[in-house]
Structure formats: structure tokens, C-alpha cells
Amino acid sequence: MTYADVNGVRLWYEVHGAGRPLVLLHGGYGSTETFAPVLPHLVTRRQVVAVDLQGHGRTADVDRPLRHESMAEDVAALLRHLDLPAADVLGYSLGGGVALRAAIQHPDLVRRLVLVSTPYRRQGWYPEVLAAMAAQDERVAERMRGTPPHERYERVAPRPQDWPALWAKTGELLRREYDWSAAVAALPMPVLLVFADADSIPVHHVAEFFGLLGGGHRDAGGDGTGRPASRLAVLPGLTHYDIVGSPALPAAVLPFLTHEVRAPE
């Protein structure tokens, strides 16, 4: 549990377990503690490297905007710093966008990619979710004081007074339009998409995302040879907010990471 100086950011990371590395990237206003409920399941099979992204958790903010692309560069630099070529990367929500950009920008560094409750374009969120994202600013930060995310931030952040600035920067990020569909379709590594059946992302976007990765275009055949290298999991009885702590998540993720994935013939 320590820091790495990468790209002008003092990036906090933790290493747990042994084996092939799996990098975990938390969601907005979260930290490495986001994955505490599922960490015991993951470390039985993998070496887990959990990261606090710019301005989150134990990683202090720096004088640059929050961007998926720049945080992806931080992750890539950390992988090189730790000499972890071809690591597996799992990102949740905001961290999923960072993980996806890391795979797009540095495909040589990502062996397999797991995206949890993550759209490939901004308009992939439900309209009411987009409206809530667009409203995030310092005033909302004040209303969030005393909530579990704020209490965790107060406990671990190097500068707890940056809480309002984090909300302002995050809101500015979440108001930016993006559509990474062309880059998604060109990804060379297998991807596992994991969503809740009551997610903040509609099912039609989930199907479109899987389609970009080669899924859902034809029957796999009796022997499975028509199955794409990428996979889709929709976990029942969960939402965008509790999926990351459910034991159903590692149950879906670990087979994808540890079993051979056969590309269609």
C-alpha cells in the first residue's frame, strides 16, 4: 500500500494476493474501499492491484481537469511503473470509462478488460441519470456531507477540504459528450461486460455495446464455435449502486479471467 509518482500525480495503489495481476478502478467519489466486499473472492485467484484515481481516496487532486483519457494514462503509467505488462483491468462506472480508455489508448497493456455498469457513450445513461450528473457541483457536494462517501473521503483523503472541488470537477467531466463506438469495435482483447438488470444504463444500450464487440449477431452453434471472444453478464436483482459489492460480480468475472476464451472460427 503505497504511492507511485506518475504523470505529475501521486497515485495511491494497493496490492493484495498473488498470481496474474488484476487492476481494479473504482467509480466516482469512491476509492479502493469500494471493492472491499468482493476483494476476498478475487484474491483467491488473482493478484489484485486497486487504485485510487485522481482526486479520489488517498490520491490528491492535481491542477488538471478530470478526464477519462488522462486518468487512463495514469493507469498505463502505473502498469509500466510496476512492470505489469498485459494485466487484466476491471473498472466500475467512472472507473469503467477509465479502464475502457486505457484499453483503447494502450491495448498492449491490457490482456482482458472487464467493464461493470459502464456505457460506451454518454447518451448510454438513462435521461434522469444524465440530468443528475449534469447537476453535480459544489452545492451538491455540500448536501452530500455526512453521507458514507463523504465520511470515507474525510477519513482517507490527503486534503479533505477538496471535497467540493471534486464534485465540481466530476460534474464538468460528466457533462462532456463522448462516443467511443468506433474504438470499442476495434478493441483487440476479450471484453466482459457486466450490468445489473436494474442498472442506470438501459438494456438496449447494453445490447448495442455487446454488438460492437461481436456479440449477438448469430447463433453460437452446438459446439460454441460461433461464440465471440467477448462476453456479457446481466446480474439479476441488482442495481448500478450495489452491483460492485455483490458476490455475483466475482462469480461472473473470475471464469472470464481464468478460463480459456476461444475466438469464433
C-alpha positions in Angstrom: 0.0 0.0 0.0 1.9 3.0 -1.3 2.2 5.7 -3.9 3.6 5.9 -7.4 4.5 9.2 -9.0 3.1 9.1 -12.5 2.2 11.9 -14.9 2.5 14.5 -12.1 0.1 12.6 -9.9 1.0 10.8 -6.7 -1.2 7.8 -7.3 -2.2 5.6 -4.4 -2.4 1.8 -5.1 -2.7 -1.3 -3.0 -1.5 -4.9 -3.9 -3.3 -7.9 -2.5 -2.9 -11.6 -3.1 -0.7 -13.4 -5.7 -0.9 -14.5 -9.3 -1.8 -12.8 -12.6 -2.5 -9.1 -11.9 -6.0 -7.7 -11.9 -6.3 -3.9 -11.7 -9.4 -2.5 -10.0 -10.7 1.0 -10.8 -13.5 2.4 -8.6 -16.4 4.6 -9.5 -17.0 8.3 -9.0 -16.4 9.6 -5.4 -15.2 6.2 -4.5 -11.8 4.6 -3.6 -10.1 1.3 -3.3 -12.5 0.5 -0.4 -15.3 0.3 -3.0 -14.2 -3.3 -3.7 -13.8 -4.4 -0.1 -16.9 -6.7 -0.2 -15.6 -8.7 -3.2 -11.8 -8.4 -2.6 -11.6 -11.7 -0.6 -13.2 -13.6 -3.6 -10.8 -12.0 -6.1 -7.6 -12.5 -4.2 -8.2 -16.3 -4.0 -7.3 -16.4 -7.7 -5.5 -13.2 -8.6 -3.0 -10.6 -7.5 -5.2 -7.5 -7.1 -3.9 -4.0 -7.7 -6.5 -1.5 -6.5 -6.0 2.2 -7.5 -7.3 5.5 -6.2 -7.9 7.7 -9.3 -7.0 11.4 -9.5 -8.7 13.4 -6.7 -10.3 10.3 -5.2 -9.5 8.4 -2.0 -5.8 8.7 -1.0 -4.8 10.3 -4.3 -4.7 14.0 -4.0 -6.1 16.1 -6.9 -3.7 18.0 -9.2 -4.0 21.1 -11.4 -5.7 19.4 -14.4 -9.2 18.6 -15.3 -10.7 15.2 -14.6 -10.8 13.3 -17.9 -11.2 9.6 -18.7 -8.3 9.9 -21.1 -5.8 11.4 -18.7 -6.7 9.1 -15.9 -6.2 6.2 -18.3 -2.7 7.5 -19.0 -2.1 7.4 -15.2 -3.2 3.8 -15.1 -1.0 2.9 -18.1 2.0 4.7 -16.4 1.3 2.8 -13.2 1.3 -0.6 -15.0 4.7 0.3 -16.6 6.0 1.5 -13.2 5.0 -1.8 -11.6 6.3 -3.8 -14.6 2.9 -5.3 -15.2 2.6 -5.8 -19.0 -0.7 -7.4 -20.2 -2.6 -7.0 -16.9 -6.3 -7.6 -16.7 -8.3 -4.4 -15.9 -11.7 -4.1 -14.2 -13.4 -0.8 -14.0 -16.7 0.1 -12.4 -18.9 3.1 -13.6 -16.5 6.1 -13.8 -13.6 3.7 -13.4 -15.0 1.6 -16.2 -14.7 4.6 -18.5 -11.1 5.0 -17.4 -10.5 1.2 -18.0 -12.1 1.4 -21.4 -9.9 4.4 -22.4 -6.8 2.6 -21.1 -7.6 -0.4 -23.3 -8.2 1.9 -26.3 -5.1 4.0 -25.7 -2.8 1.2 -24.6 -4.1 -2.1 -25.9 -0.7 -3.7 -25.4 -1.0 -3.2 -21.7 -4.5 -4.8 -21.2 -4.9 -8.6 -21.6 -8.6 -8.8 -20.7 -11.0 -6.0 -19.9 -14.0 -6.1 -17.6 -16.4 -3.2 -17.6 -19.0 -3.0 -14.9 -22.0 -0.7 -15.3 -20.2 1.3 -17.9 -21.6 2.8 -21.2 -19.6 3.3 -24.3 -21.1 6.8 -25.0 -22.5 9.4 -22.7 -26.0 9.0 -24.1 -26.0 5.4 -22.9 -27.2 6.5 -19.4 -30.9 6.9 -18.7 -32.1 10.6 -19.2 -32.7 11.1 -15.5 -29.2 9.8 -14.7 -27.7 12.3 -17.2 -29.7 15.1 -15.6 -28.4 14.2 -12.2 -24.9 14.0 -13.5 -25.2 17.4 -15.2 -26.3 19.0 -11.9 -23.2 17.9 -9.9 -21.3 20.8 -8.5 -20.1 22.4 -5.2 -23.6 22.9 -3.9 -24.4 19.2 -4.3 -21.2 18.4 -2.5 -22.4 20.4 0.5 -25.6 18.4 0.5 -23.6 15.2 0.4 -21.7 16.0 3.6 -22.2 13.3 6.2 -23.0 10.6 3.7 -20.9 7.4 3.6 -18.9 8.5 0.5 -18.1 11.8 2.2 -17.2 10.2 5.5 -14.8 7.8 3.7 -13.3 10.8 1.9 -12.9 12.7 5.1 -11.1 9.7 6.6 -8.6 9.0 3.9 -8.2 12.0 1.6 -4.9 13.9 1.9 -6.9 17.2 1.6 -10.4 16.6 2.9 -11.2 20.3 2.1 -11.1 19.3 -1.6 -14.5 17.6 -1.4 -16.4 20.5 -3.1 -13.7 20.8 -5.8 -14.0 17.0 -6.6 -17.7 17.4 -7.2 -17.2 20.5 -9.4 -14.5 18.7 -11.5 -16.6 15.5 -11.7 -19.6 17.4 -12.8 -17.6 19.1 -15.5 -16.4 15.7 -16.7 -19.8 14.1 -16.7 -21.3 16.9 -18.8 -18.9 16.3 -21.6 -20.2 14.3 -24.6 -18.4 11.3 -25.9 -19.0 8.3 -28.2 -16.3 5.7 -28.3 -18.1 3.2 -30.5 -15.6 3.0 -33.3 -12.7 2.5 -30.8 -14.7 -0.2 -29.0 -15.3 -2.1 -32.2 -11.6 -2.1 -32.8 -10.5 -3.5 -29.4 -8.2 -6.5 -29.8 -8.7 -8.0 -26.4 -11.6 -10.0 -25.0 -14.0 -7.9 -23.0 -16.6 -8.9 -20.4 -19.5 -6.5 -20.0 -21.3 -6.8 -16.6 -24.5 -5.0 -15.9 -27.3 -5.1 -13.3 -30.7 -6.0 -14.6 -31.9 -2.7 -12.9 -28.9 -0.6 -13.9 -28.6 3.1 -14.6 -27.9 2.0 -18.2 -30.9 0.7 -20.3 -30.8 -2.8 -21.7 -30.9 -1.6 -25.3 -27.5 0.2 -24.8 -26.1 -3.0 -23.2 -27.1 -4.9 -26.3 -25.6 -2.3 -28.6 -22.4 -2.4 -26.6 -22.2 -6.2 -26.8 -22.9 -5.9 -30.5 -19.9 -3.6 -31.1 -17.8 -6.4 -29.5 -19.1 -9.0 -31.9 -21.8 -10.4 -29.7 -25.4 -11.0 -30.6 -25.0 -11.3 -34.3 -25.5 -15.1 -34.8 -26.1 -18.4 -33.1 -23.0 -19.8 -31.4 -23.7 -23.3 -32.7 -23.9 -26.5 -30.8 -20.2 -26.6 -30.2 -19.9 -22.9 -29.4 -17.6 -22.1 -32.2 -19.7 -19.1 -33.2 -19.4 -17.5 -29.8 -17.5 -14.2 -29.7 -14.3 -13.8 -27.6 -16.1 -11.1 -25.6 -18.9 -12.0 -23.1 -21.9 -10.4 -21.5 -23.3 -10.9 -18.0 -26.5 -9.3 -16.7 -26.8 -9.9 -13.0 -30.3 -10.3 -11.6 -31.7 -8.4 -8.6 -29.1 -5.7 -8.6 -28.7 -2.0 -9.4 -25.9 0.3 -10.5 -25.3 1.1 -6.9 -25.0 -2.4 -5.3 -23.6 -4.5 -8.2 -20.0 -3.8 -7.2 -20.4 -5.3 -3.7 -22.4 -8.3 -4.8 -20.8 -11.8 -4.7 -22.4 -12.3 -8.1 -19.7 -10.0 -9.5 -16.6 -12.1 -8.9 -18.7 -15.2 -9.7 -19.1 -13.7 -13.2 -15.7 -12.2 -13.6 -13.3 -14.9 -12.4 -14.3 -17.5 -15.0 -13.8 -15.0 -17.8 -10.4 -14.1 -16.5 -9.2 -17.6 -15.8 -10.8 -19.8 -18.4 -9.7 -20.0 -22.0 -11.6 -17.8 -24.3 -12.0 -19.2 -27.8 -12.4 -16.7 -30.6 -15.0 -17.7 -33.3 -13.7 -19.6 -36.2 
